[in-house]
């Protein structure tokens, strides 16, 4: 390893105004290279990182030149290394990450290496937020009851995370109940600029949740990665990535009265999906930027995964600095941030003439063109204008089953089911709402839409409007600051009157933690939900709700009042008062001026943020009393139903196993387009009749203690049984049947996917998965790759992959293959009943990233696929079995402990 940075000549001192210095920094202007001025701000951040980390070993001067020459190299898909400044975890991904780190330590110890090398080299922020199940709602004690239930359910997991915080260096754990990870990141954890040992550099972050991109709204370059990739970054590995294109998105004008940030982000998501931005950065600029508040920017950045981009980036400007002050960052910190970014050509100053930058492509949006809208019923980028909602809903009922269709016969569309709720007669029909949730980091971080929903609730209550008692309503703020300003404004009481009680601080309905519906409702259900989330994939919100719409918080309240999505708000009343008077949405919809005035009056000020975050590491008494062992090597409990030693690290050898062949493989599943990580590895409740439930019962776990798949990601036995366990999975091998089953090809038997996979595995038979476009879309979910690997899946052949999921497959050593353009399983007339042989060399030196591979079937078909190991490093993972084995062997064989690729 080179001991000297190749760019030490441009290490300069950053002076303070009035004397003194902030520290030293690698000065981009000192390169005296005119190409920098043309680079998008997001690429300048990659450039600074490469320069600062340039040791001509992991990061070379050639890498720096490739980034400098971005305009020419990006179209060529050049590979670059990147080291983030920190890593962000939440508990659903934090547990399996700490499990892997603990497993790696034990493996190092068994191989005679130094276990202490398995330690984060960059700061790791772990926020426990992803386990708030809405067991109790519409009650004053909902928050306390749900919190106590979660602490009791997750005691073992939380103890394990506390052990990890003590056992590993550089790890901070934020206890449960503080808020959603991305909002806590935005309001508190984000540094914007680091000062480490006197060296200044931009804050950049890898997060193990796809919505890590929310912090891009603050000018911090961050995006979601798989946990296995995050683990490698923690351990000092430069993560290999393809130098991305950057789509310039120009904003102009201002939003019309009454239009919300949620309407804006759903519009942006649709535009970017249509444009095609997968694998690219999106960078926002233009005169309209001054009209977009920082919470609005964060809302747009948050949904980067939904529109397919790696980042939706907003460069730091005066709006950013104002927000840092609002959220209680110190004046000294803000001064350092501004001074550093201005000195290093990373500050966007709209008071000066805009300099033209080079973008890969451009889009424009006049904010005045944005209209109120929702998105759904099955995908977050399927925007529906509010004025078209009723007609669109009826069209969905009519259309054949698909992303915008349910195939309901005309004679069944008016069917009514009667039942009894809280002692009163009730009825449901298609389009009626059963869940209305103000939830998710996307919206609850934004005072504008939260105040908007409170004002609407106030007006509705004053007119005597009510929400039907069988609708499961909930409010899950992203941080406790939200509660402070809703209480101070007096609006929280009106939300409560309509049933929107605070149920917890964390991800709830949006992640599938909606809890059980009332039994009478569940048996009569007409299958609809509306929420202010960012994900509405079928089967995600609740197993019984097939139609799920994303909407702004005020529209969530509005639809809860209406009780149905089968309504035209322009021509039909939203409700009737007790005296029989009809009222329309326009009668209760607050104006933008009312919202802005209320935000000022409710004092959304620094003191609120300071008071909340001063005590953020002080947990609930139950958390504080958790026992934690002091040993550095974790002692695995074979009786544990939550934490198990990773099977891929138990018997690791010093020598890499090398590439494997795929010969005469059976097709485990034949899937269509937009298969999500929720389809592959559900995060919600564990169905009572599932293979995972049977396993837990055998361990003596009572059904009420099953918890969710997300909470059991530290147990491979549960997770492999849950793989492809979504009740809405459409597998073409099953013809018209929907659910987590498949055909075991040799016998023709219909079996749960897990049982079929184990039967293949027991007989030593390889399996593959066939898929359509956008395979693995949705949340960054390691287990969507780990699960298939443990099932014995050797390859996935798809039309295209979602970015993070392809990376996860590569990290786990599963071969990702793409059909040639214009081809897929249907055009090639593949049924899934064939056997497949993948012609891949068994010598890693003879395999190159992106090469064409021949696939043969036993019935004489032969077709080409593109190998989607995109970088040399990913080939190294494949050679070693997976990324974790690669890192361990690198530590064992490298004297200086640095991880590097030596695959060729």
N, C-alpha and C positions, 0 to 999 in steps of 0.2 A: 504494500500500500504506500502511496506517496505521502510523505509527512508534511508537505508544504502545499498550500493552496496555490494553484496556478495563476490565480488572479489577485494575489496579495498586493500587487501594485496599485489596485484601485480601492484598497481599504482606507477609508477616509474618516475623519472625526466630524461628528455632527454637533455643531455649536449651539448653545442656548442663547436666545436673545437676552442681552443684558449680562452675559458672562457665564462661564462654566460650559460643560458639555453633557450631552445625553449619552454618548457612547460612540462606538465606531460602526461603520456600515460599508457594505460593498456598493460603491457608487456607480450606477449605470451611466450617468453622463460622462464619467471619467473614461469610459471606453472610447469616447469620441467616434461613435458609430452612428451615422445618420439613420440607419435602418430602425433604430429604437423608436424614433418619433412616429413611425408608421405602424408600429406594433399595437394591437389592441391591449388594453390594460391587463386583461386576464393573462395574456401571453408574457407580458413584462414580469408578472409574478413568477411564472415558470422559469423565466430567464434568470431572475435574481436568485432563485433557489438553486439552479444549476451552477451558477457562478460561486455561490457561497459554499456549496458542497463539493466543488470540483477538486478531486484528489487524484485524477487520472487513473483511478482504479474502479470505483463504483460509478463515478461521474467524470467524464473526460472533457477536454477542451473541444473535441469534435461534437459532443452533445451540446455544448454552449453555442457553437457555431450553427448547429442545426436549428436551434431555437431563434437565434438572431436572424437567420435566413428563413424565418417562418413562412413568408409569403410564397417561397419556392418549394420548401421542403414539406409543408403540411399536405399539399395535394398528393404527395408521393407516399403518404402514410409512414413517415419516418418514425422510428422508435426512439423514445427518450426515457431517461431515468428521472424519477421524482421522489423527493423525500418531504413528507408533510411535517409541519412544525409540531403538530400534536395529533392525538387520536381521541375520538369521542365515542363513548359506548352508552347504551341503555341496558337495563337489566335483562331483557329478553335475549339480547345478543351478548351482553356482558358475561352472563353465566357460562355459555359455551366457550367464550373467548378465554375466560379464566380457567375453565376446565382444560382447554387445549394447552395453555401455558403451564398449568400444573402437570399435565401429562408429559409435556416436553421436558420439564425439569426432571421428572422421574425417569424418562427415557435416557436423558443425558447421563444421569447417575448410573443407570444400568450399563451404559456403554463405556463407562470409565471417564466420561467428560466432566466438566465443571458445571454443576447445575446453576450456579450463580450467574452464568452467562445468559441464562433465560431470564431477562429482566428488561422492562421497558426502558429504552434510551431516550424517548421523547415523552413529554407530559401526556398522561392518560386521564381524561375526565369521564367518570362513570356516573350517570344519573339514573337512579332507580325510579323508573316512571311507567313501565309498560305492563303493569299487572293490576290495574284498577278495573275489576269486573263490576258491572252495575247490577249487583244483587238486590240492592235497595234503591228505589227512586221515589219521587213524589212524596218525600217525607223530610221533616226538619232534621231528623237524625241520620239521613242518608250518608252524609260524608263520614261521620264517625263510625257508623255501622260497617260501611264498605271498607274503611281503613282498618278496622279491627279484624274483619274477616280476612283481608289480604295479608296482614301481618301474621296472623295465625297460620294461614294456608302456606305461606312462603317462608316460614321461619328457617327451614334448612337452607334454602337458596340464599336468603339474606345473610345467614351466618357464613356461608361459603364466600360471598362477596366481601364481607368484612375481613375474612381470613386473607383473601387476595390483596386487599388494600394494605394489610400489614406485611404480607409475605413478599410483595413486589414493590420495587422502588417506583417513584414518579407517578403513583396512582392516587387520584382523589376520588372518593365515593360520596356522592350527594344522596342522603337518605331518602326513603320513600315519603311522598307527600309534599315534595317541593314544587313539582310541576312537570310539564312535558320537556323532555331532553332538549328539543330544538328551541323552545322558548327560553329555557334557562340558559342555553348557549348564547342566544341572541342578547338577552338582557344582562347576563352576568359573566359567563365563562369566556366569551370571545375577547381576545386581547387586541385585535386589529393589527397591532405591531408588538412584537416580542422584544424584550431586552434581556438577553441571557448572557451572563458573564461579560457584560459590556458590549455585546454585539447586537445591533438592531436588525430586525428582519420582519417581513410580513407574516402575519398569522395565517397559516394554511392548515386545513384539517381534513383528515379522513374519518368518516363516521360509519358505523356499522348499521345505519338505517338510511334508506335512500333519500329521506327528506332532510338529511344533513345540509343539503343545498340551500336550506332556508337562510343560513348565515351569509350566503352570497349577497343578500340584500343589504348587508352591513359592509360590503366591500371586502369580506374575508373569503378567500377562495377555498371552498369546501365542497365535497361531494361524497356520495355513498359508495362504499366498497364492501366486499364480502368480509366477514370476520377473519377468515384465514389470511386475506390480504392485509387487513389491519394489523394482525398479529405480526406478520413479517415486517411491516413498517415500524411497529413498536420496537422490534429487535434490531433496528438499524439498517434494514435492507432498503435500498433504493428500488422503489416499485417501477417496473417497466410499463410504459404506456405509449400509445400511438399519439404523436403530436396532433392535437385536434384542430379541426377547422373552427372558425369563429363566425357565427351569424350575427351581423349587426342589426339590432332591432331599434328603429328610430320611433320615438314617441313625440307626439305633438298635441296641442290643444289641452282641454281639461274635461273631466267627467261631467256629464249632465246631472242636474239636480236629482237626488234620490238614487242614483246609480252607485253601487258599492264596489269595494275592492275585489270582492268575490266574483262579481259580474265581469270585472276586468280580467282576472286571472283565468276564468273559464273561457273567455274570448281569446286570450293569448294562447292558452293551451290548444284550442282548436286550430288557430292559425299556424302554430309551430308544428303540430302533428301533420297538418296538410303539407307544410313546406318540407318536412323531413329533416330532423336535427339530431338523430340518434348518433351518439359518439362525439358530438360537437359541443363547444361552449356557445352560449348565447350571451351577447353583451348589449346592454341597454344604454341608449344615449338619446340626445335630442332636447329640444326646447321644452317638451312636455315633462321632462324629468323633475323640474322644479315644482310641478303640480302633484307629484307622487310622494307621499309621506314615506318615512322609512318602514313603518309597519305594512303599508301597501306594497312596498318593494319586497319585503320579506314574504308576503303572501304569494307574490308572483314567483319569487325564487324557490319557495318551498315546493311548488308543484313541477319543478324541473323533471322529475321522473315521469310525471303524467304526460308531459309533452315530449319526452324522450331525450332531452339534453343532459349532458353531464353536469353543466352549471347554467344557471340564469343569473348572470353577474352584473351587479351595479357598482361601478367604481366609487371609491370614497369621495364625497364632496361635502359642501356646507350642511346639507341635510343630515348626512351621517354624523357629523360633529355635533349637531344639535341633539340628535338622538342619544349619543354617548353621554352628553350632559344631562339629558332628561333621565336616563337610567342610572345616574349616580356615579359615573366614572369621574375620577378626580381631574381637576384642571391641569395638573402636571402631566397626567397620562394623555389627555386630549392634546395638549401642546406638543408632546413628544410625537404623537401619531401624525399630527398635521405637518410638523416640521420635517419629519423623516420622509413622509410620502411626497411632499412638495419637492424636497431635495432630490428624490430618486425618480421623478417623473411618473408618479403613481397617484397623483391627486387630480381630480377633475374639477377645474375651476370654471364655472359657467359665467363668471363675470368677465372672462376674457374670450376672444374669438375662438370658436371651436376649431381645433386642428383636425384635418382629415386623416382618418386612419384606414388601413387596409383591412377589409373584411372578406371572408370567403364568399358570402352572399348577404343580401340585405332584405329586410322587411320593414314596413311602415304601418303605424296605426295612429289614426287621429282619435284621441280619447273621447271626443264628442260622439263617435260612432258606436260606442259601447252601449249595449242595451241590457236591461235586467234579464237574467237567464238562470237556468239550472243545468245540470249535466246528468245524463243517465239514459236508460235505467240500469246499465250493466258496466259502462266504462266511463272513466272520468273525463275523457276528451270528446264524448258525444254530447255536444252542447245543444240545448233546446232553449230558444227564446221563450220568456215567460208568456208572452202573448200567444205562442203556438203550443203551449204545454198540453192543453186539453185535446187538441187535434192529434198531437204526436202520441199521446197516451193511447188513444183509440187506434191509431195506426199500428202501434206496438202490439196491441191485442190481436189485431187482424193478421199481421205478418207472420210468416213461418218462423219457427224457433231459430233465434240467432241473437246477435248483439242488440238488435233493435226489434226483436219480435218474440211473441209467446205462443203463437198458433192457437189462440183460444177461439173455438167455434162461436159464430154469431149468437146462436141460441143459448150459449153458456155465459156470454159476457154480462148479462144482466142478472145472473144468479145471485141470490141473497141468502146468507146463512144467519140464522137467529141464534142468540145465546144470551146468557145472563151475566152481567158484570156488576160487582159491588151491590148485588141485590136488585139491580134494575134491568129491565129488558133492553137488549142491544142487538145490533145487526152489523154485518160486514159484507161488502161486495168488492169486486175488482176495482182497485184504485184507492181503497180506503187505507188510511195510515195506521200503522200499529207501533212504529218507533219514530220519535222525533227527537233528535239529539243535537245539542250545540256542543260540538266536540272538535278535537284535532288541533294540532299546532298551526295548521294553515290559517285558521280564522281567529282562534281565541287569543292570539298574540296581538290582535289589532283592535285598539280602543274604539276606532270608528265604527266597526260593524257590531262590536259588543254593546256599545252605547245605543246604537241604532236599534238593536233587538230589544233593549230595555225600554226605550221610548215607545216602541210599537206595543210592547206588553202593557205599559202604563195606559196608553190610549185605549187598548182593548178592554182592560179591566174597568176603566172609567165608563165605558159604554155597556158594561155588563156581559161581555163576551167570555166564553169559557172553552176549555179544551176537554174533549170527551175523556172520561175517567179511565178507559181501557187503553188509551194511547200511552206507551211507555216514554215519558219525557225525561230528559236529563240535561244537566249543564255541567261540563267538565272543563274548567278553565285551564289554560296552559301554565299559569303561575298564580301565586297568591296575590300578586299585584292586581289582577283582574277583580278579585273579590273586594279589594280595598276601594277601588274607584266605583264599582257598582254599588257598594254599600254607602259610600259617601254621597253619591248622587241620588240615593233613595230608590234606584231602579231595580235593585235585586229583589225587593219585596214584591214587585209586580210580576217579575219572572217566576217567583215562587208561587204566586197566586194561580198562575197558569200551569203549574206543575214542574217548572224548570228549576228544581232544587239542585244545589251543588252536590254531586255524587262522588267527587274525587278530583285530585290534581294529577292528571296523567292521561295516557291514551286509553280510551274506553271503547265506545261503539265503533269508532273508525277502524280499530285494529281487530274487531270481532268480539270484544269483551262486553257485549250488550246485555249479557245475563239472560236468564230465562224470562220468557213472556208468561203472563198469567195463563194458567192452564185452560181456562175457558176461551181465551183469545187464541191460544195455540191450536186448539182443536177446531176452531172456526175460521182460522186465519185466511185472509184474502191476499196475504203476502206482499206487503209494501212497507218501505221505510224511507224517511227523508232525513238527511243529516248534513251538518256543515263541515264535512270531512274532506279528505283528499282521495279516498279510495272507495269505490262502490262496486267492486267485482262481485259477480254472482256467488252467493254462499259465504261471502266474507263477513258482512255485517251481522247476519244471524242466519242459521241454517234454514229457517222457514220463510225468510223474506227474499223473494226472487227479484223484485224490482226495488232498486235503491238509487235515490237521487241525491246528488250533491247540490247544496244551496247555501247562500249566505245565512248567518245567524238570524237576521230579521225574517227571511223567507222561511226558515225552519219554524219559527214561531207562527208565521202566517199560515203555513200549511197545516200545522198542528191545530190551529183554530178552525180551519176549513174542514179538517178531518179526512181530506181526500186530495189526490192529485188530479182527479177528474173534475176540474173546475176551470172556468175562464174568469180570472179575477176582474176583467174589465166589465163583463156583463152579468156576472153572478155574484150574489152577496157572500161575503166571507163568513158571516154569522148573523144570528138573530138575537136581539136582546130579550130579557125576560118579559118585557112588555110588548114583544112581537115586532119591534122595528128592525128592518133589514139594514145592515151596514156592509160597505164594500171595502176592499183593501185600501183604496185611495183615501178613505175616511180616517185610517189609522196609520198610514205610511208617513214617517217623519221626513221633513225636508233636510237637505244637506246642511243648511244653515242651523237648523235645530240641533242636529248632531254635533256640529262644530262648537256651537255655543255651550252645549251640555258638557263637552270634553273640557272646555276651559273652566266651567263652573265646578266640575267634579274634581278639579285639581289633580290631574294625572301628572304628578310632579316628582322630582328626584327623591324626596323624603319617603315616598311610598316604596320605591325600589330599594332604597338604602335599608329601610326597616325590615323588609322581607329578606334581603340577601345577607344582612349582617349575621343572621342566625341560621343560615341555610344548612350548615353542616350539623346543627343541633337536631337530632332526630327525635322521633316518638319514643317515649319511655321503653316500649317493647323492643324497639330497635337498639336503643342504648344498652339494654340488659342482655342482649344476645351474647352467648359465650363464643369466644374465638380462640382456637388453638394457636400457639406461638411458633410451631414448627414451620420450617421453610419448605419441606417436602410434604405434600398433602397425603394424608392417610385415607385411602379410599375405603368406604364402607360398603361391603358387598350387599347389605340389606337396603341400601338407600334406593328410593324410587325417584330421586331428583338428580343425584350427582353420581356419575360413573366414569371410570377411566376410559379415555378415548381408545376404541379398539384398534385404530390404525397406528397407535404409538406403543402398544403393549409389547410387541415382539419385533421391534425394528432392528434391522441388521446394519452393519457399518457400510456395506456395499449396496449401491442402488440396484433395484430389481431390473431396471431397464424397461423399454417399451413392451407392451403386451400385444399379442395378435388377437384379432376377433375373427373367429372361424365358425361358420354354420350357426350363427346366433339366432335365437328366436326373438320375435317382436313382443315385448312385454305390453306395450300400449301403442295404439295408433291414434294420435291426437290431431286436432285441428289448429286454427289460428288463435292467437292471443291467450294461450295457456299461461295462467299467472302462477307466481310462486305460491299463492294461496291454494291453487289447485294441486300443486306438487307437494307442498308442505304446509298444511293448514296451521294457523296460529291460534284459532279459537277453541271452543269447547271440545272435549273428547266424547264422541258419541257412545252411548251405553253399550251398543252391540259391535263396536269396532275391535279390530285386533289389539289396539293399544289398551282398550278398556279390559279386554280379557286378560292381558298381561298384568295390569294393575290389580285386578281382582285376585289373581294368583298370588300377588305379593301381600294380599290382605288389605288393600286400600279400599276404603268405602267409596261408593259412587259420589257422594257429596264432596269428597276430597280429591276427586280426579284432577281438579284445576284445569288449566288449558294446555294445549300443545306448546304454546309460547313459553309457559312457565316451566315446562319439563325438557327444555332444549339441552340440559346438561346430562340427560339420560338417553343414550343412543338406542336402547331397546324400545323405549316409547316412541322415539322419533322415526325410527325405521318402520315401525308398524303404522305410523301415521302418514307415511309417504304415499302420495297419490290417494289420500284418504278423504278428499273433499266430496261431499254428497252431490255436488253439482258437476262433477267431472264427466265430460263427454268423451268416451272412448269408442272409436269406430269399430273396434273388434266386438263391441257389445251391441252393435246395430242401434236400435231405438232406445235401449235402456240407459238411464243416466245414473251415475254413482261410482263408488270406489271399487269397481269390480273389473275383471278382465277374463279373457279366455285363455286357459292353459292349452297351448296349441297341440302338443303331442297327444293329450287325452281328450281335448274338446270340452273339458269341464269349465263351468263358470265358477270362478273363485275370487275372493278378495285379492287385490293386487299384491299385498304382502305375501299371502299364502302361495300364490302362483310363483312369485319371485323366489321364495325359499325352496320351492319344489325344483325349479330350474337350478338354483345354486347347489342344492344337495346332490344333484346328478352331474355337477360340473359343466352345465350348459350355459354358454354366454347369452346375454340378452342385450337388446338395443331398444331405443324408443324412437318412433317416427313422430314428427310434429310439423306444424304449419309455420306461419309467420309470427314474429314477436314472441317466440317461446321464452318463458321466464320473465314476462313483464310483471311489474308490481314491485313489492317490497324487496329490499336487498336481504335475501334469506339464505344463509349458509346451508341450512338443512335441505333446501331444495336441490342442492348438489351432493351434500353428505348422505342424505337418505338414499337416493338412487345408487350411489357408490356402494353403500352397505347392502343394498338389494342385489348387487352384482351387475348392474347396468354398465356396459363397457363403452357405449357411444350413444349420442343423441344426434339424429339426422333431421335437421329442420330447414324450413325455408329461410328463416332469419332468427337471430337471438337478441334479447334485450341485453344491453351492455354489461350490467353488473352480473347477470346470471351466467353469461358466457364466460366471464372471468372466473366465476366461482366453479363452473364445470372444469375449466382448465386447471384451477388451483387444486381440485380434488383428483385430477388425473383421468377424468372422463373425457373421451374424445368428442369434441364438438365439430360436426360436419354440416355444411350448408349445401343444399341442392344448387345446381347451376341456375342462373337467371332464367326465368320462364318455366322452370321445372319444379315439381313437387311430387308428393306421393300419388296424388290423383292423376296428374298428367303422365306419370310413368306407370300408372295402373298397378301400383303396389297396394296390396290389401292388408299386409301385416301377417299374413299366413305363411309367407315365405321364410326361408332361412338366409341369413346375410353374412357374407364374408368381406371384411374390409382389408384391402391390399395395402397394408402399412409396413414399411421396413422394420425389422426388429433391431436395427442399429440406429441409435439416435442421431449419429453423425450424418446419416443419409436422409434425414427428414428436415424440411425447411418450413418456416412459418408460411401459412397461406397456400401451400402447394396443392395441386389437384390430386385427389385420391380416387382410385377405382373401387366401386362397391359392386359385388356380384351376388346374385341370388341363386338358390338351388333350382329355380325353374328357368334359368337361362337368361335372365335380365342382367344388363350391365350398364352402369351409369357413373358419371363423374360427380364428385363432391369436392368442395373447397374445404381444406383442413383449417379450422378456426383456432388453432394455436397461433396467436397473432405475433408473438415475440419469441426470441431465443430463450428468454427466461421461462416462459410457459412450457417450452419443450423440456427444459431442465426439470420442471415440476413433474411432467409426465414421466421422465426418465427415472425420477426418484420415487414415484408412486403418488406423491402429493406434495403440496407446498411445505407442510410442517416437517415431513421427513427430510425434505431438501434443506431446510434451515438447520435442523439438528445436525445432519451430516456435514454441512458447511462449517458449523462451529467446531465439530469434532476434528475435521481435517485441516482447518485454518488456524495457524499458530496465533495470529493476531485477533482471531475471533470475528473477523468481518465476513459477512455473507456475500457471496458473489456467484455468478453463473459460470460454470465450466462445462457446459453441455457439449461443446464441440472443440 
